Amino acid sequence: MAIKITPPKQVQFRPKPTLSTIDAGALIIGMVVGVGIFETPALVAANVANAQVAMFAWLLGGVISFIGALCYAELATAYPDAGGVYYYLQRAFGRNLSFLFAWARMTVIQTGSIALLTFVFGDYASQLWRLGEYSSAIYASIAIALLTILNVIGIEQGKWTQNLLTVAKVLGLLLVIAVGIFLAAAQPAISTTTPVTQTTTFGLAMVFVLLTYGGWNEAAYLSAEVSDSGRNMVKVLLGSIAIITAIYLLINLAYLHGFGFARMATSEAPAAELMRLVLGEGGSKFVSVLIALSALGAANATIFTGARTNYALGRDFSKFAFLGRWSDRSSPANALIVQAGITFALVIIGAIRRKGFETMVDYTAPVFWFFFLLSGIALIVLRYREPSIPRPFKVPLYPVIPLLFCATCGYLLYSSINYTGIGGSIGVVVLLTGVPVLMFSRK
């Protein structure tokens, strides 16, 4: 009698709830508190009338981010999925739009952000040890490779790398705050106003503030991996925003106390200047290391969350099925590798243009704010279309809060289109190349 042997079925691994609230919070704080806080306070001060208005702008940025976090808390707890916004857009608007969002994340938004952050890491690492003519790009490429490998190896390695980088970054910022508030000689910061010849633009100041707060929305891509997400995602989102707002207010207070409003408004690198003023060149070197670590931490968090959208794309579209494989080490290995390959290409483009940071900011901004606006609209659509879905958390004062969030995103979309020029246009063109790819994948 012949014995029929049935080959074993291939095991399909899926995301598991292995992240604690501390792990997820470290990812969000590490992503948001990146490099912007070392540059934008001076730009904000240069566009407002006095120190009180500057502090109000940073507080208002925290409030607006908190409003957005309330919207995302409802979406993330009602629809926990590794695809995050991709999944919300799919349920609200269908597969075509969600595909274009995933395409944008893979080719513009996330890969451009990783390239931007690693370029900053390369710029500051090059001040400590230069690697030749293309030093920043070389450092950026090394960082992308090492961080991707760590995340491919497994979620444990990725999250512990992030936890350590976030702790180092926050401790460094607390040191800068302590130096500015307690060691620097007090300056007449609060009563000083801008010179009468300077034009102030509060709207532009808020663009810089909200860009610095950007990144908390990445919590949506962790919802399938956070333990007890129905309850803990709210803690992650709202808790991380509260901590970030406190850090931003304190660092601005340190700058104002350390060298006054007028000098802050004209500083090109306020953190480095403050530390040099109080501690000499050693303090300036410390800031270079701190900024490099901050960029590295933000890049690692962006790599971690970016690959989750690629995974969801591969899960839902057969032509991209190779992206939808979750390894037994609890990581979307193929999605991470493809993400790294596209980011390497963007780093090469940035190196050729010799303006890596500016190129990537222009490239990502309009596409990012367009889909951010759609995510707010998706909340309203899903409330209407799927009222019976259990919602462990509901946005208070609905629909006022979601409408405020959408209005803010619309304003920043308009601003990003006006300010980015050719770089933003290229990002939009790359997004549109997803249309023929979508048609091919639907066959």
C-alpha positions as CSV (number, residue, x, y, z in Angstrom):
1,M,0.0,0.0,0.0
2,A,1.5,3.3,-1.1
3,I,1.8,5.9,1.6
4,K,0.8,9.4,0.5
5,I,3.2,12.0,1.9
6,T,1.7,15.5,2.2
7,P,4.3,18.3,2.2
8,P,4.1,20.5,5.3
9,K,2.4,23.8,4.8
10,Q,4.5,27.0,4.9
11,V,4.2,28.7,8.2
12,Q,2.9,32.3,7.9
13,F,4.2,34.5,10.6
14,R,2.3,37.7,11.5
15,P,2.8,40.7,13.8
16,K,2.6,39.9,17.5
17,P,1.9,42.2,20.4
18,T,5.4,42.3,21.7
19,L,5.8,46.1,22.3
20,S,5.2,47.5,25.8
21,T,3.9,51.1,26.2
22,I,7.5,52.1,27.1
23,D,8.8,50.5,23.9
24,A,6.2,52.3,21.8
25,G,6.6,55.6,23.6
26,A,10.4,55.4,23.1
27,L,9.8,54.9,19.3
28,I,7.5,57.9,19.1
29,I,9.6,60.3,21.3
30,G,12.7,59.1,19.4
31,M,11.1,59.9,16.1
32,V,9.6,63.3,17.0
33,V,12.5,64.7,19.0
34,G,14.8,64.4,16.1
35,V,17.0,67.2,14.7
36,G,14.4,70.0,14.2
37,I,14.5,71.1,17.8
38,F,18.2,72.0,17.4
39,E,17.5,74.4,14.4
40,T,13.9,75.6,14.4
41,P,13.6,77.5,17.7
42,A,15.8,80.3,16.1
43,L,13.6,80.2,12.9
44,V,10.4,80.5,15.1
45,A,11.9,83.4,17.1
46,A,12.8,85.2,13.9
47,N,9.2,85.1,12.8
48,V,7.4,86.3,15.9
49,A,7.3,89.6,17.7
50,N,8.6,88.6,21.2
51,A,9.5,85.8,23.5
52,Q,6.0,85.4,24.9
53,V,4.6,84.8,21.4
54,A,7.5,82.3,20.7
55,M,6.6,80.3,23.8
56,F,2.9,80.5,22.9
57,A,3.7,79.1,19.4
58,W,5.5,76.0,20.9
59,L,2.6,75.5,23.4
60,L,0.1,75.8,20.5
61,G,2.1,73.2,18.5
62,G,1.7,70.8,21.4
63,V,-2.0,71.4,21.6
64,I,-2.5,70.9,17.8
65,S,-0.4,67.7,18.0
66,F,-2.6,66.6,21.0
67,I,-5.7,67.2,18.9
68,G,-4.2,65.0,16.1
69,A,-3.2,62.3,18.6
70,L,-6.9,62.2,19.8
71,C,-8.0,61.4,16.2
72,Y,-5.3,58.8,15.7
73,A,-6.1,57.2,19.1
74,E,-9.6,56.5,17.9
75,L,-8.4,55.1,14.6
76,A,-5.6,53.0,16.1
77,T,-7.8,51.4,18.8
78,A,-10.8,50.7,16.5
79,Y,-8.6,49.4,13.7
80,P,-5.4,47.9,15.0
81,D,-3.3,46.9,12.0
82,A,0.4,46.9,11.0
83,G,-0.6,48.9,8.0
84,G,-1.7,51.9,10.1
85,V,-3.0,54.7,8.0
86,Y,-2.8,52.4,4.9
87,Y,-5.5,50.3,6.6
88,Y,-7.7,53.3,7.6
89,L,-7.6,54.7,4.1
90,Q,-8.4,51.3,2.6
91,R,-11.6,50.9,4.8
92,A,-12.6,54.5,4.2
93,F,-11.8,55.1,0.5
94,G,-11.0,51.6,-1.0
95,R,-7.9,49.7,-2.2
96,N,-6.8,52.1,-4.9
97,L,-6.1,55.1,-2.6
98,S,-4.6,52.9,0.0
99,F,-2.2,51.4,-2.6
100,L,-1.1,54.9,-3.6
101,F,-0.5,55.8,0.0
102,A,1.7,52.7,0.5
103,W,3.5,53.5,-2.7
104,A,4.1,57.1,-1.5
105,R,5.4,55.8,1.9
106,M,7.7,53.4,0.1
107,T,9.1,55.8,-2.5
108,V,8.7,59.3,-1.0
109,I,7.5,59.8,2.5
110,Q,9.3,57.2,4.7
111,T,12.3,56.6,2.5
112,G,12.8,60.4,2.0
113,S,12.6,60.9,5.8
114,I,15.1,58.2,6.5
115,A,17.5,59.7,3.9
116,L,17.0,63.2,5.5
117,L,17.7,62.0,9.0
118,T,20.8,60.0,8.0
119,F,22.1,63.0,6.1
120,V,21.9,65.0,9.3
121,F,23.7,62.2,11.1
122,G,26.3,62.3,8.4
123,D,26.7,66.1,8.5
124,Y,27.4,66.1,12.3
125,A,29.5,62.9,12.3
126,S,31.6,64.4,9.6
127,Q,32.4,67.3,12.0
128,L,34.0,64.8,14.3
129,W,35.7,62.6,11.7
130,R,35.5,63.3,8.0
131,L,35.5,60.5,5.4
132,G,36.4,62.5,2.3
133,E,34.4,64.5,-0.3
134,Y,31.1,62.6,0.2
135,S,31.5,62.1,3.9
136,S,27.9,62.8,4.8
137,A,26.5,60.4,2.2
138,I,28.9,57.7,3.3
139,Y,27.9,58.1,6.9
140,A,24.2,58.1,5.9
141,S,24.7,54.9,3.9
142,I,26.4,53.2,6.8
143,A,23.7,54.2,9.2
144,I,20.9,52.9,6.9
145,A,22.7,49.6,6.4
146,L,23.4,49.0,10.1
147,L,20.0,50.1,11.4
148,T,18.2,48.0,8.7
149,I,20.2,44.9,9.6
150,L,19.4,45.4,13.3
151,N,15.7,45.6,12.5
152,V,15.8,42.6,10.1
153,I,17.5,40.5,12.8
154,G,14.4,41.0,15.0
155,I,12.0,43.3,16.8
156,E,13.9,42.8,20.1
157,Q,17.2,44.2,18.6
158,G,15.3,47.0,16.9
159,K,13.3,48.1,19.9
160,W,16.3,48.0,22.3
161,T,18.4,50.0,19.9
162,Q,15.6,52.6,19.9
163,N,15.2,52.6,23.7
164,L,18.9,53.3,24.2
165,L,19.1,56.0,21.5
166,T,16.0,57.7,22.9
167,V,17.3,57.6,26.5
168,A,20.7,59.1,25.4
169,K,18.9,61.8,23.4
170,V,16.6,62.9,26.2
171,L,19.4,62.9,28.7
172,G,21.5,65.0,26.4
173,L,18.6,67.5,25.9
174,L,18.0,67.7,29.7
175,L,21.7,68.6,30.0
176,V,21.3,71.4,27.5
177,I,18.2,72.6,29.4
178,A,20.1,72.5,32.7
179,V,23.0,74.5,31.2
180,G,20.7,77.1,29.8
181,I,18.5,77.6,32.8
182,F,20.9,77.0,35.7
183,L,24.5,77.7,34.5
184,A,24.1,80.5,31.9
185,A,23.9,84.1,33.0
186,A,20.3,85.3,32.8
187,Q,19.5,87.4,29.8
188,P,16.5,89.8,29.3
189,A,14.7,87.2,27.3
190,I,11.0,87.7,28.2
191,S,10.7,91.4,27.7
192,T,12.8,91.6,24.5
193,T,11.0,92.2,21.2
194,T,12.1,91.9,17.6
195,P,13.6,94.9,15.9
196,V,11.0,97.2,14.3
197,T,12.5,96.6,10.9
198,Q,11.9,92.8,11.0
199,T,8.8,91.4,9.5
200,T,7.0,88.8,11.7
201,T,4.9,86.0,10.2
202,F,3.2,83.9,12.9
203,G,1.9,81.5,10.3
204,L,5.3,80.7,9.0
205,A,6.5,80.3,12.6
206,M,3.8,77.7,13.1
207,V,5.0,75.8,10.0
208,F,8.4,75.4,11.6
209,V,6.8,74.4,15.0
210,L,4.5,71.7,13.5
211,L,7.3,70.3,11.4
212,T,9.3,69.9,14.6
213,Y,6.4,68.1,16.3
214,G,5.9,65.8,13.2
215,G,6.3,62.1,13.6
216,W,3.9,61.2,16.4
217,N,1.5,59.8,13.8
218,E,3.8,56.9,13.3
219,A,2.2,55.3,16.4
220,A,-0.5,54.1,14.1
221,Y,1.9,51.5,12.6
222,L,2.6,50.0,16.0
223,S,-1.0,49.3,16.9
224,A,-0.8,45.6,15.9
225,E,2.3,45.1,18.0
226,V,1.5,46.9,21.2
227,S,0.2,44.7,24.0
228,D,-3.5,45.4,24.9
229,S,-3.6,48.1,22.1
230,G,-7.2,49.0,22.8
231,R,-6.1,50.6,26.1
232,N,-2.4,51.2,25.7
233,M,-2.4,53.0,22.3
234,V,-4.1,56.0,23.9
235,K,-1.4,56.1,26.6
236,V,1.3,55.9,24.0
237,L,-0.1,58.7,21.9
238,L,-1.2,61.2,24.5
239,G,1.7,60.4,26.9
240,S,4.4,60.8,24.3
241,I,2.9,64.1,23.1
242,A,2.8,65.5,26.7
243,I,6.5,64.5,27.2
244,I,7.6,66.0,23.8
245,T,5.7,69.3,24.5
246,A,7.4,69.6,27.9
247,I,10.9,69.0,26.4
248,Y,10.2,71.6,23.6
249,L,9.0,74.3,26.1
250,L,12.0,73.7,28.4
251,I,14.6,73.8,25.6
252,N,13.2,77.1,24.3
253,L,13.1,78.5,27.9
254,A,16.8,77.5,28.2
255,Y,17.7,79.3,25.0
256,L,15.8,82.4,26.0
257,H,17.4,82.4,29.5
258,G,20.9,81.7,28.1
259,F,21.3,84.4,25.5
260,G,18.1,86.3,25.2
261,F,15.4,86.6,22.5
262,A,17.2,88.9,20.1
263,R,20.3,86.8,19.9
264,M,18.2,83.6,19.7
265,A,16.3,85.0,16.7
266,T,19.6,85.4,14.8
267,S,21.4,82.2,15.9
268,E,22.1,79.6,13.2
269,A,22.7,76.8,15.7
270,P,21.2,77.9,19.1
271,A,22.0,74.7,21.0
272,A,25.7,74.7,19.9
273,E,26.0,78.4,20.6
274,L,24.5,78.1,24.1
275,M,26.8,75.2,25.0
276,R,29.9,77.0,23.6
277,L,29.0,80.2,25.5
278,V,28.8,78.3,28.8
279,L,31.2,75.4,28.5
280,G,33.5,76.4,25.6
281,E,34.4,74.3,22.5
282,G,33.9,71.0,24.5
283,G,30.2,72.0,24.9
284,S,29.9,72.6,21.2
285,K,31.4,69.1,20.4
286,F,28.9,67.6,22.8
287,V,26.0,69.1,20.9
288,S,27.4,67.7,17.6
289,V,27.4,64.2,19.2
290,L,23.9,64.8,20.6
291,I,22.5,65.9,17.3
292,A,24.1,62.9,15.6
293,L,22.5,60.5,18.1
294,S,19.2,62.3,17.8
295,A,19.2,61.8,14.0
296,L,20.2,58.2,14.4
297,G,17.4,57.5,16.8
298,A,14.8,59.2,14.6
299,A,16.1,57.3,11.6
300,N,15.9,53.9,13.4
301,A,12.3,54.6,14.5
302,T,11.4,55.7,10.9
303,I,12.9,52.5,9.5
304,F,11.0,50.4,12.1
305,T,7.6,51.9,11.3
306,G,8.1,52.4,7.5
307,A,8.5,48.8,6.8
308,R,5.1,48.0,8.3
309,T,3.3,49.8,5.5
310,N,5.3,47.9,2.9
311,Y,4.4,44.6,4.7
312,A,0.7,45.6,4.5
313,L,1.0,46.3,0.8
314,G,2.5,42.9,0.1
315,R,-0.2,41.2,2.3
316,D,-3.0,42.8,0.2
317,F,-1.6,42.9,-3.4
318,S,-0.3,39.6,-4.9
319,K,2.2,41.3,-7.2
320,F,4.0,42.6,-4.1
321,A,3.5,39.4,-2.0
322,F,7.3,39.2,-1.3
323,L,6.9,42.3,0.9
324,G,4.1,40.7,2.9
325,R,6.3,38.0,4.6
326,W,6.8,38.3,8.3
327,S,9.9,36.5,9.5
328,D,9.9,34.2,12.6
329,R,12.1,36.8,14.3
330,S,9.0,39.1,14.3
331,S,10.1,41.5,11.6
332,P,9.1,42.2,7.9
333,A,12.5,41.4,6.6
334,N,11.8,41.8,2.9
335,A,10.0,45.1,3.4
336,L,12.9,46.4,5.4
337,I,15.4,45.4,2.7
338,V,13.4,47.0,-0.1
339,Q,13.0,50.2,2.0
340,A,16.7,50.4,2.5
341,G,17.4,49.9,-1.3
342,I,15.1,52.9,-2.2
343,T,16.7,55.0,0.6
344,F,20.2,54.3,-0.7
345,A,19.1,55.6,-4.1
346,L,17.8,58.8,-2.5
347,V,21.0,59.3,-0.6
348,I,22.9,59.1,-3.9
349,I,20.6,61.8,-5.4
350,G,21.1,64.0,-2.4
351,A,24.9,63.5,-2.6
352,I,24.9,64.5,-6.2
353,R,23.0,67.6,-5.5
354,R,25.2,68.3,-2.4
355,K,22.1,69.5,-0.5
356,G,20.9,66.3,1.0
357,F,18.8,67.7,3.9
358,E,17.1,70.4,1.9
359,T,16.5,68.1,-1.0
360,M,14.7,65.5,1.1
361,V,12.6,68.1,3.0
362,D,11.3,69.5,-0.3
363,Y,10.8,66.0,-1.7
364,T,8.6,64.7,1.1
365,A,6.5,67.6,2.5
366,P,3.6,68.0,0.0
367,V,2.9,64.3,-0.3
368,F,3.1,63.8,3.5
369,W,0.6,66.5,4.3
370,F,-1.8,65.4,1.6
371,F,-2.2,61.9,3.1
372,F,-2.1,63.3,6.6
373,L,-5.2,65.3,5.7
374,L,-6.9,62.2,4.2
375,S,-6.3,60.3,7.4
376,G,-8.3,62.9,9.3
377,I,-11.1,62.8,6.7
378,A,-11.0,58.9,7.0
379,L,-11.9,59.2,10.7
380,I,-15.1,61.1,9.8
381,V,-16.0,58.8,7.0
382,L,-15.5,55.7,9.1
383,R,-17.6,57.1,12.0
384,Y,-20.5,57.5,9.5
385,R,-20.0,54.3,7.5
386,E,-19.1,51.9,10.3
387,P,-21.0,53.1,13.4
388,S,-21.2,49.6,14.9
389,I,-17.4,49.0,15.0
390,P,-16.3,48.8,18.7
391,R,-14.3,52.0,19.5
392,P,-12.4,51.6,22.8
393,F,-11.6,55.3,22.6
394,K,-13.7,58.0,20.9
395,V,-12.5,61.5,20.0
396,P,-14.2,64.0,22.4
397,L,-16.2,67.0,21.0
398,Y,-16.7,65.1,17.7
399,P,-16.7,66.4,15.0
400,V,-15.0,69.7,16.1
401,I,-11.7,68.0,17.0
402,P,-11.3,66.1,13.7
403,L,-12.3,69.2,11.7
404,L,-9.6,71.3,13.5
405,F,-7.1,68.5,12.7
406,C,-8.1,68.5,9.0
407,A,-7.9,72.3,8.8
408,T,-4.4,72.3,10.2
409,C,-3.3,69.6,7.7
410,G,-4.9,71.6,4.9
411,Y,-3.0,74.7,5.9
412,L,0.3,72.9,6.0
413,L,-0.3,71.2,2.7
414,Y,-0.9,74.6,1.2
415,S,2.3,76.0,2.8
416,S,4.4,73.0,1.8
417,I,3.3,73.4,-1.9
418,N,4.2,77.1,-1.8
419,Y,7.7,76.7,-0.1
420,T,9.1,73.5,-1.6
421,G,9.4,74.3,-5.3
422,I,10.9,71.8,-7.7
423,G,11.7,69.2,-5.0
424,G,8.1,69.0,-3.9
425,S,7.0,68.6,-7.5
426,I,9.4,65.7,-8.0
427,G,7.8,64.0,-5.0
428,V,4.3,64.5,-6.5
429,V,5.5,63.0,-9.8
430,V,6.9,60.0,-8.1
431,L,3.6,59.5,-6.3
432,L,1.8,59.6,-9.6
433,T,4.0,56.9,-11.0
434,G,2.2,54.7,-8.6
435,V,-0.9,54.9,-10.9
436,P,0.4,52.7,-13.7
437,V,1.9,50.4,-11.1
438,L,-1.5,50.1,-9.5
439,M,-3.1,49.3,-12.8
440,F,-0.5,46.5,-13.4
441,S,-1.0,45.1,-9.9
442,R,-4.7,44.9,-10.3
443,K,-4.5,42.7,-13.4
